[in-house]
């Protein structure tokens, strides 16, 4: 399993980064990104600390841990600047908290995020065709999620991704141990979103490709 959207107690998760990574490893994960919630107030607090612990864990464990961030409920106009700042601080995966239908995310967030070139537009809710097409153009991955509530629009996101050519990834948005999933459950979530079984290897490969790009940035 490759999961590029999870949370530790540096935001609203319940686990230390080390325990989150260890529990993921024990469940068979290959790669995990820690992407705690952030805005302009705490980028500089979270990212260096997550980057430090990921670097340390990667020295000792086979699982690869990637430092990331989830830009959350921010003014859409600030996405370009905060995405750039997050990358400069060491975030290897930048996730945008999309316009999920179960939270009052500012309208315009989806489009601003894909125009800013984040890596993943998470749980984008009632995504529009324009947003999906812009995601495809800018190489932004759209998320299918196993997270309760956010997953209600998975089928819509999958449909528009297929029509627009946008690439999909599957993530957990994990906040606690029980949110971590197996490859088999990930497959079932994708099938439940209406995706053909033949597409599942491609979606898993998308996560692998994005993670490899992030890991290459560490080595370069």
Secondary structure, DSSP 8 states (H G I E B T S, - for coil): -EEEEE--TTTT-SS-HHHHHHHHHHTT-SEEEE--EE-TTTHHHHHHHHHHHHHHHHHH-SSEEEEEEEE-S--GGGHHHHHHHHHHHT-SEEEEE---TTS---TTHHHHHHHHT-SEEES-SS--HHHHHHHHHHT-EEEEE-STTGGGGHHHHHHHHHHHT--EEEE--BSSGGG---HHHHHHHHHHTT--GGGHHHHHHHHHHHHHHHHHHHH-
